[in-house]
Amino acid sequence: MNLETKAVPAPASHVAQGAPAGQGEGVAAAAAHCPRHATANCAPLARLAAVRPRWVAVRSAAEALGLAERTLLHAGPPYADPRQPAAPVLSSAVLCCLYEGWAGSEAEAEAMIADGRVRLLPAQSLDVVTPLAAVISPRTALVEVEDAASGRHAWSLLGSGAGPQLRFGSRDAAILERLRWRDEVLAPHLAGQLAAAPVELLPLALAGLAGGDDLHGRTTAATAELRALLQPWPGQDSAVATAVDAMLESTPLFFLTLWMAACHLALSVAADGADPASTLVVALAGNGSDCGIRLAGDPARWWTTAALPPAGPRLNPALKAKAAPLLGDSGCIDAAGFGAQALASADEVRSALAPWLPERWCERPPLQARSAHRGERGDGAGELRWTVLDAALIAAGPQPALATIAMVDAAGRAGLLGRGIAQVPAALFRRALAGLLHNALAGLERHDG
């Protein structure tokens, strides 16, 4: 396995020089025990603790982002060649081309992607996070999450219910009808409710954690709390309200994309400052080819390595389809302290993944930032703990970072294969950390010179 790490710039950023080869481990060990390392993370953690995410709107990507025609957003770091995305992402992109009316057949859609007439861009460059192999087109309904403290926003995909899903990366034609229902029925209904009463997300996350959710592989309890808040109101179309309520009841992962947007928002706020030595991990994502991380000290830059496939229990053990390498932006949940970082209190998820967890998996030293709030539904005071991954501490040890993320078919045909746990090698964090510190020192030398 090749663990050589690349620095991939986001738009309007420069390629990192990186540290000389072989210096990663020494730099990581020094950084982990350096008092300045801890100090550099104090301000980002303080900003994080002040975040108050709330779901305020549902908007199309064209409206929310100004997303142009024939432009699609994908998860993870940028592709080396966006005309050749991973097979599951290609399948989702083909369906979006058909849905938008850009192409009349799968073959035509593939040709438009291959020759660049349809562009694929990384979603996170626009403060959007998208799950697994899902891609976002201009008509796509997005959930909009706002930080009540800073006024910043982030977006993610609006879920469309149980059954075939765009995020699973298949070419099931039934997905097209689900997209129409999401954008033409579900989105206007929820937009009306949110215009009258935005939804605070911290109380729902706390309820989820108390109910056994890890808030990534399982959001059952959080979704149930959300459903209770979204009960039909007098004057709403009763048929639509009933259908939406039934969808929420049958979709225990509906809260997932809301929490993805909240975690991305919180980590972005944490990184929004002059803290070039901060080693907090503010993104952990994959595009089906590369796995990438971003650090608070240089949040515009991706550090990448070849992605590994998640491993876990399969929905159909007889199906031998190969799992795709890490896909999706939802690792932001794990970076923020949930998902794999919350398995100790998520019994059902932990039990399901136990055979695939590495030895001593719980011996991880992430940083912590606590965010207190008072429940809105009479549930008393609560405290949410953002347990942010720290690249310096991961890099100093042998254990990989973990993310609870689903497995999808690498061929882009069979769709969802099952739950999974993804391992992100510590070597990636060592290289990213070495590059961060190397560039910070170079900046100081230029300033002194």
LUMDRENTI-411133 format. One record per atom (N, C-alpha, C): residue in one letter; z, x, y. Coordinates in pm, whole numbers, plus 50000, padded with zeros to 5 digits. Layout:
N
AZXY/...
END
This chain:
449
M500005008549881/M500005000050000/M500005008950124/N499095006150216/N498975013850338/N499905008150445/L500865015950488/L501805011450590/L501515017850725/E500335024050740/E499975029550870/E499935018150971/T500575020151082/T500755009451179/T499835011151298/K499314999751345/K498444999751462/K499154993051578/A498784996751697/A499244989651816/A498054981851869/V498164968651870/V497064960051913/V497454953652044/P496684955852150/P497074950152278/P496774935452288/A497634928052355/A497314914452395/A496384915452515/P495784904352559/P494904905152674/P495574911852794/A494804920352861/A495234927252983/A496334937452959/S496464942352835/S497434952952810/S496694965252758/H497414976352746/H496804988852703/H497254992052561/V496444999552489/V496795003752354/V497895014152361/A498925012452279/A500025022052278/A499575035252219/Q500165046052268/Q499855059252213/Q500565061452080/G501775055652066/G502515057351942/G503185070951934/A504085072251839/A504765084951819/A503985093351720/P504145106451722/P503495114751623/P503875110551483/A502935111351389/A503175107051252/A504375114451194/G505175107251119/G506315113251052/G507595113251130/Q507545109151257/Q508755109251338/Q509465095851339/G508885085551275/G509445072151283/G510885071151236/E511195077051119/E512535075351063/E513575082451149/G513265094451197/G514225101651279/G514495094651410/V513445089751474/V513605082551600/V514395069751577/A514105062751466/A514805050251438/A516285052551419/A516635062751342/A518045065551318/A518765069051447/A518105076951531/A518725080651658/A518905068451747/A517895059951751/A517955048151838/A519055038651794/A519215036851664/A520195027351613/A521615031251650/H521855044151670/H523205048851701/H523355053051847/C522375049751927/C522405053652068/C523055042552152/P524075045552233/P524695035252316/P523695028552409/R522695036052455/R521715030352546/R520905019352478/H520725020752345/H520005010552269/H520714997152280/A522024997152261/A522784984552271/A522764979252413/T522864988052510/T522864983852650/T521534977452688/A520444982952638/A519114977752672/A518894963752620/N519654959752518/N519504946352463/N520434936152527/C521344940452612/C522324931152669/C521674920752759/A520824925052850/A520194915552943/A519284905652870/P518434910352776/P517624900652701/P518464890452625/L519564894952565/L520424885652492/L521094875652585/A521454880152704/A522054870852801/A521044860252844/R519794864352865/R518764854552900/R518554844652786/L518554849852664/L518364841252547/L519464830852536/A520704834952559/A521834825852544/A521804814452644/A521054816252753/A520994805852856/A519884795652833/V519044798052733/V517894789152710/V518354775452662/R517744764852715/R518014751052675/R516684744152645/P516174745652524/P514854740052494/P514894724852477/R513914718152533/R513804703752515/R512334700052502/W512074690152418/W510724685152394/W510404675252506/V509404678652588/V509154670652708/V507824663252706/A506874667352622/A505564660952630/A504754663452504/V503714655352489/V502644657752393/V501344657652472/R500604668552465/R499354669652539/R498284676052451/S497034673452482/S495954680352413/S495934694952459/A495364703552375/A495264717652413/A494384719452535/A493384710952550/A492534711652670/A493344708952795/E494224698952789/E495034695352905/E496154705452930/A496864709052824/A498044717752840/A497664732052872/L496594736952810/L496264751152819/L494964753952893/G494184743352917/G492834745552969/G491944751952864/L492204749052736/L491434755352628/L489974751252636/A489094761052639/A487674758652660/A487004753452533/E485844747352550/E485034743052438/E484664755052351/R484524752452224/R484144762552125/R485114774452124/T486374771352148/T487434781352140/T488534776052049/L488974784351957/L490024780751862/L491144791151871/L492364786651852/L493524795451852/L494064796851711/H494354809151670/H494874811851535/H496234818551544/A496934818951432/A498254825151426/A498144840251415/G499244846851453/G499374861051430/G498724869851535/P498674882951505/P498034892251598/P496524890051602/P495834895851702/P494374894351708/P493714900151584/Y492604894151544/Y491804899751436/Y491034911951487/A490834921651399/A489974932951434/A488564927951466/D488114917951390/D486834911351417/D487054896351401/P487204889051512/P487484874651502/P486354866451442/R485214872751419/R484114865751352/R484314865451201/Q485334872851154/Q485614873551010/Q487104871050986/P487564858951010/P488984855950987/P489304855150839/A490574855350806/A491004853350668/A490504839950616/A490234839150486/A489594827250428/A490334814150459/P491674813450449/P492334800750483/P492134796850630/V492144806650719/V491924803850861/V490484799550883/L489554805750813/L488154801650823/L487994787150780/S488644783150672/S488544769250626/S489064759650731/S490204762850791/S490744754250897/S489834754151019/A489254765551052/A488354766351166/A487094758151142/V486594758251020/V485414750150986/V485724735351006/L486874730850958/L487244716750977/L487374713251125/C487924722351204/C488034719551348/C486674718851415/C485734727051372/C484374726251426/C483744712751395/L483984707651275/L483474694351238/L484184683551319/Y485484684951334/Y486284674951407/Y485884674251554/E485624685551614/E485244685951756/E483784682051779/G482994681151671/G481584677951686/G480714689751723/W481244701851707/W480454713751738/W479444716851628/A479734712351508/A478864715151393/A478724702451311/G477594701351241/G477344689751158/G477574692151011/S477864704550974/S478094707950834/S478984720250826/E479554722450709/E480394734250690/E479574746950710/A478344747050660/A477494758850673/A477214762050819/E476944751650898/E476684753951040/E477934759051110/A479084753451074/A480344758051135/A480604772751101/E480394776450976/E480584790450935/E479674799651014/A478424795451034/A477474803651109/A477904805451254/M478434794751313/M478874795451453/M480064804951470/I480934805151371/I482084814251375/I481614828651352/A480714830351257/A480244843751220/A479454850451331/D478744842651412/D477954848951520/D478644848251656/G479874843051659/G480654843251782/G480414831751877/R479604821951838/R479444810251925/R480734802251934/V481534802651828/V482894797351831/V483844809251829/R484714810151930/R485604821651943/R486974818551884/L487564828151816/L488934827151768/L489814836851845/L490864831451907/L491794839351987/L493214837751934/P494074847851951/P495474846451906/P496234836451992/A496874826951928/A497554816052000/A498674821152089/Q499384831452045/Q500554835852121/Q500194841552258/S498944845352277/S498524850252408/S498564839152513/L498634826552467/L498744815052557/L500084807952543/D501074814752485/D502414809052462/D502364797152368/V501474797952270/V501364787852165/V501694794452033/V502374787351945/V502614792051809/V502104781551713/T501414786151609/T500794776751516/T501184780451373/P501434770651287/P501934773551153/P500844777351054/L501174786650965/L500314790450854/L498874792550900/A497914785550833/A496494787550863/A495954777850966/A496814769951029/A496354760151127/A495694767051245/V494604761151293/V493994765751417/V494024754151516/I493954757451643/I494084747651750/I492774746951826/S492234734951839/S490994732551912/S491324724452037/P490374722652128/P490694715752254/P491304701952238/R490894694252137/R491434680752119/R492794680552052/T493224691651997/T494464692251921/T495664687952005/A496454678551952/A497684674352019/A498764684951997/L499384689052107/L500434699152103/L501764693252147/V502854698052087/V504184694952139/V504484705152248/E505014700552359/E505344709252471/E506854710152485/V507374722352476/V508814724752484/V509094732552612/E510064727752687/E510434733752816/E511854739152809/D512064750652870/D513424755752888/D513984749653015/A514994741153000/A515574734353116/A516204744253214/A516534756253167/A517174766153255/A516154773753339/S515064778253277/S514094786753349/S512834779353391/G512564767853329/G511344760553359/G510124765353284/R510284775253196/R509144780253118/R508794770453007/H507554771552957/H507064762552854/H506474770352737/A506454763952621/A505754768852503/A505244756752428/W504254759052342/W503604748152272/W503434751452124/S503324740952044/S502954742351904/S502234729651860/L501764729951738/L500994718951681/L501864706451663/L501324694851694/L501994682351660/L501704679251514/G502764677451434/G502574674251293/G501884660951274/S501174659551162/S500414647251138/S500864639851013/G502014643850957/G502534636450843/G502344643550711/A502704636750604/A502604642350470/A501164642150421/G500914649050310/G499574649350253/G498794661550297/P497464661150284/P496644672650322/P496864676350469/Q497014689150495/Q497324693850630/Q496414705550668/L496054706050795/L495224717050844/L495904730450821/R497234730950831/R497934743750821/R497854749950681/F497454742250581/F497394747550445/F496094755150419/G495134754350510/G493934762650498/G493004758850386/S492734745950370/S491754741450271/S490624734250343/R489674728850267/R488574721350329/R488584706750285/D489754701650258/D489914687750218/D489454678750333/A488434670550307/A487874662050413/A488874651650462/A489904648550381/A490914638850424/A491684643750546/I491674656750570/I492374662350685/I491764657250815/L490454655150817/L489794650750940/L490344637350988/E490594628250896/E491144615250935/E492594616750982/R493344626150921/R494714628650966/R494704634051109/L493744642451142/L493654647751278/L493364636651378/R492474627551343/R492154616451433/R493384607651456/W494104604551349/W495304596351363/W496344603451450/R496504616351428/R497464624151509/R497114623451657/D495844625951690/D495454627251830/D495244613851900/E494854603551825/E494514590751888/E495604580151876/V496504581651780/V497564571651758/V498954577751781/L499264588151704/L500604594051711/L500884600451847/A499944608251897/A500184615452023/A500464606152141/P499644595752165/P499964586752277/P501304579552260/H501624575852136/H502894568952111/H504074577952148/L504074590252098/L505184599352127/L505204603552273/A504024605052334/A503974608852475/A504674598452561/G504494585652527/G505154575052602/G506664575652589/Q507144578352469/Q508594579352450/Q509184591352525/L508484602652521/L509004614652585/L508984613652737/A508014606352791/A507964604552936/A509224597552986/A509784588952902/A510994581752940/A512264589452906/A512214597452799/A513434604252753/A513084616952676/P513034628552743/P512824641152672/P513914643252567/V513594651052464/V514494653152351/V515074667252356/E516404668152367/E517084681052361/E517034686252217/L516664698852199/L516434704052065/L517634711352005/L518524716952087/L519674724052030/L520574714951947/P520884702651991/P521694693951906/P521034690951772/L519704689451772/L518994686651647/L519044698751555/A518894710651612/A518964722751531/A520344724451470/L521374721851549/L522744722751496/L522974712751384/A522474700551401/A522604690451296/A521874694951171/G520724701251189/G519984706451075/G520764717051000/L521294726751072/L522064737351008/L523284731650936/A523944722050997/A525114715750934/A524714708050809/G523464703350805/G522994695650691/G522264703650585/G522334716950594/G521744725450491/G520364730750521/D519834728150640/D518524733650677/D518644748450711/D517574755950685/D517454769450741/D516604769250867/L516014757450896/L515174754751013/L513804761451005/H513434765750883/H512074770850861/H511514764950732/G512024769450619/G511554763650493/G512064749550470/R513114745750539/R513684732250527/R514164727650664/T513684715850708/T514154709850834/T514494695150811/T514914691750691/T515144677850652/T516194671050739/A517334677350756/A518424671150833/A518064670250981/A517434680551035/A517024680251176/A515994669451201/T515044667851107/T514024657451122/T514654643551116/A515654641751030/A516334628851022/A517024625451154/E517644635351217/E518264633051348/E517214629551453/L516094636351447/L515014633551542/L514474619451521/R514304615651396/R513814602151367/R514754591551425/A516054593951416/A517014584451472/A516854583051623/L516484593951690/L516274593451835/L514984586251873/L514014586551782/L512694581151812/L512474567251753/Q513544559851732/Q513404546251682/Q512594537851780/P511834528151729/P510964519951815/P511734513251929/W511084512452044/W511654505952162/W511024492352181/P511714483152247/P511104470152280/P509854472152365/G508824464752331/G507584465552407/G506554474952348/Q506954483352252/Q505984492152188/Q505164484452086/D503954489152060/D503114483351956/D503864484351824/S504204473051766/S505084473151648/S504414479751528/A503104477651511/A502414483651397/A502394498851409/V502104503851529/V502094518251549/V503494523951533/A504484517351592/A505864522051583/A506334522751438/T505954512751360/T506334512551218/T505654523951143/A504374526351173/A503644537151107/A504224550751143/V504584552551269/V505164565351312/V506524567451247/D507334557051241/D508644558351178/D508504561651029/A507544555250963/A507314558150821/A506844572550802/M506004577250893/M505554591150885/M506724600750899/L507604598350995/L508754607151014/L509664606950892/E509834595350832/E510694594250713/E510124602250596/S508784602750585/S508144609350471/S507734623750500/T508104628950617/T507694642450656/T508914650650695/P509664655750598/P510914662750630/P510724675650709/L509494680850715/L509244692950793/L508684690050932/F508764677650978/F508184674451109/F508834682651220/F510104685451210/F510824693051314/F510344707551324/L509654712451221/L509304726651214/L508574731551338/T507494724851377/T506714730251488/T507444729051621/L508304719151634/L509154718451754/L510074730551761/W510654734251648/W511574745551648/W510814758851661/M509594759351610/M508754771151634/M508554773351784/A508174762551853/A507964763751998/A509244767652069/A510384761852026/A511664765052088/A512034779652068/C511834784851947/C512184798751919/C511254808351994/H509954805251994/H509024813652071/H509414813752218/L509754802152271/L510154801052411/L511404809352438/A512404808052352/A513654815352371/A513424830452366/L512624835052271/L512364849252259/L511524854352375/S510624846052425/S509824849952541/S510684851352666/V511624842152682/V512564843252795/V513394855952781/A513824859052659/A514604871252637/A513824883652677/A512524883552651/A511694895352679/A511174895652821/D511494885752899/D510944884453034/D511794891953135/G511764905253126/G512564913353218/G512184927953207/A512744935953294/A512444950253295/A513414957553203/D513214956053073/D514084962452974/D513214970252876/P512554981052921/P511564987952837/P512134994252712/A513444995952704/A514045001652584/A514594991152489/S514414978352520/S514954967852433/S514214967352301/T514974967252193/T514404967652058/T514464954251986/L514764943452059/L514784930251997/L513384926351951/V513304920051835/V512024915251782/V511744901451841/V510654900151916/V510364887451982/V509144880451921/A508534886351820/A507484879551744/A507384886051608/L507154877751506/L506924882351370/L505924872451311/A504694877051287/A503634867551252/A502564874451169/G501704866351107/G500604871651030/G499344863451049/N498194869851036/N496914862751047/N496154862150915/G496854865350806/G496224865150675/G495594878350637/S495544887650731/S495074901250706/S496144911250749/D496594909750873/D497614918650929/D498904911050954/C500014918150938/C501324913250980/C501674920751108/G502204913651207/G502504920151333/G503864916351388/I504424925451466/I505654922751540/I505434926751685/R506214920751774/R506274924851913/R507744927051949/L507994936652035/L509364940052075/L509584936552221/A510824933252255/A511144928952391/A510864939852494/G510944952452453/G510684963352547/G509244964452592/D508324958852513/D506894959052546/D506274946652484/P506604934852536/P506284922352465/P504804918952458/A503944925652534/A502524922652527/A501834929752412/R502504939152348/R501854947652248/R502244943852106/W501244942252022/W501454939751879/W501474953051804/W502434954251714/W502434965151617/W502154958951481/T501124963951413/T500664957051292/T500564966451173/T500564960451057/T500314967250932/T499674957150837/A499154961750725/A498554952550629/A499594942450582/A499244929650586/A500184919050548/A500304918150397/L501504914750351/L501774912250210/L501884897250186/P501514892450067/P501674878150039/P503124874450015/P503554862550057/P504884857750020/P504944855349869/A506144854449817/A506344851349675/A507404840549663/G507234831749564/G508204821049547/G507774811149442/P508514800149428/P508204789949328/P506944782149365/R506144778949266/R504884772149291/R504994757249263/L504264749349342/L504204734949318/L503604732049182/N502594739649144/N501944738249015/N501904751848948/P502874754948862/P502924768148799/P501674771548720/A500924761448677/A499714764048601/A498564768948688/L498654766548818/L497594770648910/L497774785548941/K496784793348905/K496904807948918/K496264813349045/A495994804849141/A495384809349265/A496254820049331/K495604830049387/K496304840949454/K496824836449590/A498054840149621/A498624836749752/A498054845849860/A497764839949975/A497234847650088/A498314856750146/P497924868050204/P498884875950280/P499494867650392/L500634872250443/L501424865050542/L500554858350648/L500794845350664/L500024837250759/L500974828850843/G500714828050972/G501454818951058/G502304825951162/D502614818351268/D503484823151376/D504934819451354/S505244812551245/S506584806951229/S507654817351202/G507264830051185/G508264840551173/G509114842151298/C508684835951409/C509544836051529/C510884829351499/I510874819751407/I512124813051368/I513074823051302/D512534831251212/D513344841251143/D513774852251239/A512874856151330/A513234866351429/A514384861851517/A514474848751541/A515524843251627/A516834840751553/G516844842951422/G518104841851348/G518214830451251/F517094823451228/F517114812051136/F516194815451017/G515754805650942/G514924808950827/G515654818150731/A515044829550702/A515654838850606/A516994844250653/Q517214844350785/Q518494848950839/Q519594838550822/A519224826250785/A520204815350770/A520344810750626/L519844818350531/L519874814050391/L521284812950336/A522214820650389/A523574820250335/A524184806350345/S523754798450443/S524304784950460/S523304774050424/A522154777950371/A521114768250333/A520984768450181/D521894761450113/D522024762749968/D520744759349893/E520094748449931/E518924743949855/E517774753949866/V517514758849986/V516434768650005/V516774781649935/R518014786149950/R518434798749887/R518304798049736/S518704786949677/S518614785449531/S517174785849484/A516294779149559/A514874778849521/A514234792649528/L514654800749624/L514024813749645/L514764825349579/A515924822549519/A516794833149468/A516084843249378/P515224839049283/P514594849049196/P513674858749270/W513274855349391/W512324863649466/W512984871249582/L514274869549601/L514954876649708/L515274890949664/P515114900749753/P515444914549716/P516944916349699/E517324926849626/E518744929849611/E519364932449748/R520604928449762/R521354930549887/R520624924450006/W519934913349981/W519124907250087/W519954902850207/C521224899750184/C522044894550294/C522684905550377/E522474918150339/E523084929150413/E522164933450527/R522104925150629/R521244927850744/R522074928250871/P521754937150962/P522574938551084/P521894933451211/P521484920751217/P520854915951340/P521864914551454/L521334914251575/L522194911751690/L522464896851702/Q523454893351782/Q523814879351797/Q523904875451944/A523434863551974/A523624857552107/A523984843052083/R525114838852133/R525574825252108/R525254816252225/S524824804152193/S524444794552296/S525224781752273/A526234779052356/A527064767252337/A526454755252408/H526634743552351/H526174731352415/H527044719852365/R526974708752434/R527694696852390/R526684686652342/G526944681052223/G526014671552164/G525774659452251/E524574654052241/E524194642552323/E524514629252256/R524904629552129/R525104617152056/R526544615752009/G527474621552085/G528884619852051/G529344628551936/D528574639151904/D528964647451791/D529854659151833/G530354658651957/G531314668851999/G530654681852039/A531484691952059/A530974704952101/A530364712151982/G529354720052008/G528744727851903/G528334741351958/E528064750551871/E527664763851913/E526504768351827/L525384771251892/L524224776251822/L524194791351835/R524014798251727/R524014812851728/R522584817851709/W522044823851815/W520754830651803/W521054844551747/T520624847251625/T520924860051559/T519644868151555/V519354874951664/V518034880851684/V517864893651603/L516724895051537/L516434907351465/L516314918951563/D516864930351523/D516834942451605/D516024953051530/A514904957051586/A514014966551519/A514714979751490/A515614984151579/A516294996851558/A517204996351436/L517894985351418/L518814984151305/L518054982151174/I516954974651177/I516134973251057/I515514986651020/A515004993751120/A514335006451096/A515255016951038/A516545016051069/A517495026051023/A517895024250878/G517535013050817/G517925010450679/G516735008650588/P516975007650458/P515875006350362/P515384992050341/Q516164982250384/Q515834968350353/Q514684963250440/P513754955550382/P512714949350464/P513274937550542/A512604933650647/A512914920950713/A512324909750629/L512944898050635/L512504886750553/L512154874850640/A511214866650589/A510874853950653/A510614843750544/T511164831750560/T510874821050465/T509594814250510/I508544815850432/I507244810650473/I506464806350349/A505674795850362/A504974790050248/A503834798950200/M503454796750075/M502284803350017/M501094793950023/V499944799150065/V498694791550062/V497654799649987/D496644792849937/D495594799049857/D494814809249939/A494714821449889/A494004832049959/A492524829149973/A491974820949883/A490544817749887/A490214806949988/G491244800550044/G491004790150143/G490464777250086/R490844774149964/R490324762049898/R491434753049844/A492404758849772/A493414750849703/A494544746349795/G494674752249912/G495714747950006/G497094753149970/L498094744449986/L499494748349967/L499774751549821/L500394763249797/L500774767249662/L502264765549637/G503094766749740/G504534765249722/G505304772349831/R506624771649818/R507504778849910/R507394793849885/G507864801649983/G507834815949962/G508804823450051/I509004835950015/I509754845250098/I508834857250124/A508674860750249/A507814872050285/A508684884050321/Q508244895850279/Q508934908150312/Q508084916150411/V508724920550518/V508044928650619/V508664942550612/P507884952550573/P508444965850546/P509174971950665/A510274978750637/A511014985550742/A510164996050811/A509155001350739/A508285011450798/A507565006250921/L507214993350922/L506564987651040/L507484988351162/F508754985251141/F509714985551251/F509974999951298/R509955009451204/R510135023451242/R508985028051332/R507775024851292/R506625029051371/R506615022151508/A506925009351510/A506955002051638/A508025007851729/L509185010551672/L510285016051750/L509935029851804/A509355038151717/A508975051551761/A507935050851873/G506975041751859/G505975040251964/G506565035252093/L507505025752082/L508155020352202/L508895031352277/L509675039252205/L510465049652269/L509575061052319/H508535064152244/H507585074552287/H506945070652419/N506505058152429/N505845053652552/N506835052552668/A508075048552637/A509085047852742/A509385061652799/L509465071752711/L509705085452757/L508515090652837/A507305087152790/A506115091352864/A506105085353003/G506545072753013/G506605066253143/G507605073053236/L508745077253178/L509745084253259/L509215097653308/E508475104753220/E507915117653259/E506895115953371/R506065105453361/R505095103053468/R505805099753599/H506895091953588/H507645088253708/H508295100553772/D508875109153687/D509535121153739/D508525130953796/G507335130953733/G506315140253780/G505715136053911/
END
